[in-house]
Amino acid sequence: MSGRTYTYLAALDGVIIGFFFVYSFFFNPNSRTVRNDVVQGFLIGFGLAFVTAQIYARIKTKKINGWTTMFGCGEPGNGFLFRAACAQVFPGPINVQKEAMYWTTDVDGPGHLLSGEHDYIMHFPAGQLPPNDAFWSLTMGDEHNRFVPNPINRYSVSDRSGLVPNADGFIDIYIQNAAPAGHESNWLPAPAGKFILWLRVYQPGAAILNGEYHVPPVVKVK
Amino acid sequence: MIEPEHLFIFGSIMLVTWFLFTYNWPRMILYVFKRAILGKGFGDGPIPINTLHTEPQTLFADPIHPPASASNLATTGVNRDTLLTVGVLDLSKGPQVLHVPDMNSRYYSVQFTDPSNNTVFAYVGRRTTGTEAGDYLITGPNRKGQAPSGMKQISSPNNSVLVLGRVLVESDVDLSNAHHLAEQIRFTPLSQEGSV
């Protein structure tokens, strides 16, 4: 089921449940007891907590070229709404942005879902690899965020994997299921089906922290 | 129509529930992490409180075939950059001393997270303290007094602390070296630190 279908069905569910809720709540006085008040209050409160955290996360998420990230998580001064939003986007003990930045995507530049049925490249102009004082990496995950088996046992490409620049200094990363003839050194093996990508930059440079640096889009070539 | 008192009860319960869940969301997520660390570790046994444990080399070397006993902690998400070292501190019975080895300019970090709200109150590591060997005194919120000389002090806002170490693996052949370094990131209780 595609993401859009899922969203429409979820919205339809919401409308139906909302209708019955409002109807029984406001127009059916026989059903009101204190017990109902407490149970419904708890359930609706829980649902609203989830929804507000989701909406706040959407607002705070930066999405450029299909890549999403969030600035400012993990800082001691953050308010409780922002902390909840961060916990939804990165469910775990997170680094602050000065230590490490994480981007993720499941779509290419125009917004179509990434799939091993197609071939993609990521194109880094000369000198435009993610600026950092430690390291960067681009890691492949299947649709369940697990490692992808492949014949060369390569699960990520990084500043340590010996990427070969083109004659003009550009670095192309080939993201596809079958090995790219002549470009094996820059191949990040994809599964046959859907996949996601993670870009990590540790000790990110100033251009990342001030928002000037944009991660290049994943471009479909076939 | 609904009577005002029902609306009042419903509304108050809803608002309180909303606030409590929103406020405690990070705490609930990190509670799962703490339970995983203390209960299963990386699948090679529980990691006792106030100790650190590094993920096994085999898990990093062959992430496609994690051992059947491996916990979600180690098998969720994809990371091929750093060896993960984890532990949970309880500072209520006294401070702990973190020892880090000389990392010789290799990237590493030790992250101190407050599990009550998932914020990071301190780092020891390449970015913040450099890569030389050193000892750091980690104290709880009720601790008064000075750190022993030669030791920097890190004050935790909470007696419970989630600790995550990350040590960069340069390449496949570097793995055992990186693992050896990660295992030397250790805690000892302050009382066992010689004369203090």
Interface residues (C-beta under 8 A of the other chain):
Chain A: F25 F26 F27 P29 R32 V34 N36 D37 V38 Q40 G41 F42 I44 G45 F46 L48 A49 F50 T52 A53 G74 E75 P76 N78 F80 L81 R83 A84 C86 A87 Q88 P91 G92 P93 I94 N95 V96 K98 E99 D133 A134 F135 S137 T139 M140 G141 N145 R146 F147 P149 Y155 S156 S158 R160 W198 R200 Y202 Q203
Chain B: M1 I2 E3 H6 I9 F10 G11 S12 I13 M14 L15 V16 T17 W18 F19 F21 T22 Y23 W25 P26 I29 L30 F33 P63 I64 T75 T76 G77 V78 N79 R80 D81 Y107 S109 Q111 T113 D114 P115 N117 N118 T119 V120 F121 Y123 G125 R126 R127 P157 L162 L164 L168 E170 S171
